[in-house]
Amino acid sequence: MSELTIGQLIKIIIGVLVFAVVVLGLYFFFKNYILDFFNGLGGEAVLGLR
């Protein structure tokens, strides 16, 4: 079994942080497009019947 050094732990932490920033960035970039797309599918049809 290999031991984790401080340098390896720092690289793992930086990798996790970069991954989290990328995922959050994609979420904030696409949330308006995707949520508006799915909100418009069923909601307007139901509101139109009232």
C-alpha positions in Angstrom: 0.0 0.0 0.0 1.3 3.4 -0.9 1.3 6.2 1.6 -0.3 9.6 0.8 2.2 12.4 1.1 1.3 16.1 1.7 1.9 16.9 -2.0 -0.5 14.2 -3.1 -3.2 15.3 -0.6 -2.9 18.9 -1.9 -3.2 17.7 -5.5 -6.3 15.7 -4.6 -7.9 18.6 -2.7 -7.2 21.0 -5.6 -8.6 18.5 -8.1 -11.8 18.1 -6.1 -12.1 21.9 -5.8 -11.6 22.4 -9.5 -14.2 19.7 -10.3 -16.7 21.4 -7.9 -16.1 24.8 -9.5 -16.6 23.4 -13.0 -19.9 21.6 -12.0 -21.2 24.8 -10.3 -20.2 26.9 -13.3 -22.0 24.6 -15.7 -25.1 24.6 -13.4 -25.2 28.4 -13.2 -24.5 28.8 -16.9 -27.3 26.4 -18.1 -29.9 26.7 -15.3 -31.9 29.4 -17.0 -32.0 27.6 -20.3 -32.8 24.2 -18.9 -35.3 25.3 -16.2 -37.1 27.5 -18.7 -37.3 24.7 -21.2 -38.8 22.2 -18.8 -41.0 24.8 -17.1 -42.6 25.7 -20.4 -43.4 22.2 -21.4 -46.4 21.4 -19.1 -47.1 24.5 -17.2 -48.5 26.6 -20.1 -50.8 23.9 -21.3 -52.4 23.6 -17.9 -52.7 27.4 -17.4 -54.3 27.7 -20.8 -57.2 25.4 -19.8 -58.2 27.6 -16.9 
